[in-house]
Amino acid sequence: MALARELEALEQGLISDRQAAERTAFPDALVTSSSSSAEKIGLFRRLFAGRPDVFPVRWENRKAGRSGYSPACFNEWAKGICGKPKVKCGECPHQAFIPPSEEIIEKHLRGGNARSGDFVAGVYPLLKDETCWSLAVDFDKKSWADDARALLGACHAKGVSAALERSRSGNGGHVWIFFSEPVPARIARQMGSA
């Protein structure tokens, strides 16, 4: 019984610590939960900046148990135009890639709509000039949480802003580092590897 009370007290302490951290973590934040949709979409676009001419969409084949991402294309599956699955999107002569827009980002953030169901948009972070606005470090091993925390700790010790995201499977995570300007992708990769 004493152990149960101690556990409950610890949990209450964690909850109030978390609530206090959420209140004070970003007191000068320009975008908050009460910001407009346009402001939230703008922040998302700045953080997850990538190729302005194309974005990938997540697909899932439940029968085959496979999933992945393909470039969003106006001609996808259009009869007589799209050569899928024989022709890969990157080799298709009828490419009509869709650029990411505010509407696409909003649909992604809302998770789709009643008609389309689940909708996940990705980003192609490597720009045509071989620079990028962000770095994502993927952790999938059994010790992913410890490894991710170690990277976050190293980033914070060096004054580098970083954020942790749990992966879709729940069995891993990604540490995101956002740059204030595009950096050569080679340098971003070296930084992540270090």
N, C-alpha and C positions, 0 to 999 in steps of 0.2 A: 504494500500500500504506500509506503514512504517513497519507494522508487517511482511509482506512478505519479505521485504529487511532484516529485523532483523533475520528472520528464515533462509534465504539464507546465511547470514553471519555466523550464528551459525553452519549450516551444513558444510560450507567451513572450518570453524575452526576445526570441528570434523574430517573431512577428512584429513586435514593436520596434526592434532595431531595423528591420527591413522597411517598415513604414517610415521611420525617421530618415533613413537613407534615401528613400524615394522622394521625400519632401525636400531634402537639402542637397541631393546629388547634383542637380542642375538648376540652381536658383535663377540663373540668368538665361536659361534656355529660350531661344527664339521661337521654337515650336514645342508645344505641349499638348496634352490630351484634349485641351479645350480649343486648340487652334482649328482653323477651317480645314476642310478637305484639301483645298488648293495648296495651303501652306504645308500640309503633311506630304502631299504628293511632290511638292517642290523639294522638300528635304530629302525624301527618298531618292529622287532623281539626282540630286547633288551627291549623295553618299554612294549610290550604286550606279555611278556614271560608267558608260561603256560606249560601244559603237552606236552612233546616232542613226545609222541607216538600217539596222536589223537587230532583232532580238530573238532568242530561242524560246520555244514553248515546250513545256513538259508533256510527254505522251506516255501512255501506259497500255500495254497489251496484256490483259489479265489471263487470256488463254495460254500464252507463251510464258507468262510470269516475267516479262521484261518491261523496262521503262527507260526513258532517256529524254533527250532534248533535241529538237530540230528547229531550224530557222523558220520563223513565221513567214508565210508566203501567201500572197493573194491567190496564186494559182494552185495551191495545194489540193490535190485530188481532183482537179478540174479535168473532166473527161476530154481526151484528145490533146491535152496540154501537159499535164503532170505525168511524168514517167515513173513515179514511185510504184512499187519499191525497187524496180530494176535500175533506175537512175537516181543517184544520190543528189541531194539538194545542191551541194557544192559544184556538181558537174552539169546541172540542168541548164539547157539553153533558154528556158522560159522563166528564169528566176524573176520574181516580182516581190522581193522581200518587203516586209512591213516594218516601218520605223517605229520605235517605242514612242508612244504619245501619252498625254495625261490620262486619256480614257483607258489605255492599256494598263498603265500603272495603277489606276484606281481599281480596275477589274482584278488585277493581281492582288492588291491589298485587301480587297473584299473577298477574295477566293472564288471569283466567278459570279454567276447569277443563276437564277432559277432555270433559265433556258439552257445555258451552256454547262452548268454544273461546275465542278472543280476547274480552276484555271490558275496555272502557275507559269509566270513569265520569268525567264532568266536574264542574264546579261552576258554579252561578249565583252569582257573587260579589256582585251588587247586591242588597242586602237590601231589604225592603219600605219601610223608612224612608229609603232612598236613601243608605245608608252601606255601607262595605265593609271587610273585614279585610285585604285585600291589593291589590297593583297588579301587573299583568303587562305588561311592555313588550315588544312583538313586533318582532323584527328579521328581515327577509326579503331585503333587498337584497344585492347582491354583496359589499358591505363589511360585512356584518352582524357578523362577529366583531370587527372594529375598533370599530364603533359600540357593540357590547355591552360590550366592554372599557372604552371611554371612560365609559359610564354607570356600570359597576361601580367604576371609579376615582373618579368624582365622588361616588358614594354613600359609598365607604369614606373619602374625604377629609372628608366631612361627618358621619361617624359613623353613617351609615344602613346597616343590615344588608341585603345583597342577595345573591341567588343566581342563577346562570346555569343554564339548562336548554336542551339542544339540542332543536330541534323534531323532530317525528315524521319529516318528510321528510329531515332531515339538512342541509337547505339554509338554515337559519336558527336562531334561538334566541329565548328569552324570558328577560328579567331579571325576577325576582320580588322584590318588596319586601313584607315582612310587617309589619303594624302591631300594636302591643300592645293596641289597642282599636279598635272600629269608628270610621272617620273618614268625613266626608261625601265621597261619591264625586266630587263636583265638585272638591274640594281634592286628592284623590288624582290625578285626571286632570291638574289644573294642575301638580302636582308632576312627574308623568311627562312632560308636555310641556315643562317648563322644562329 
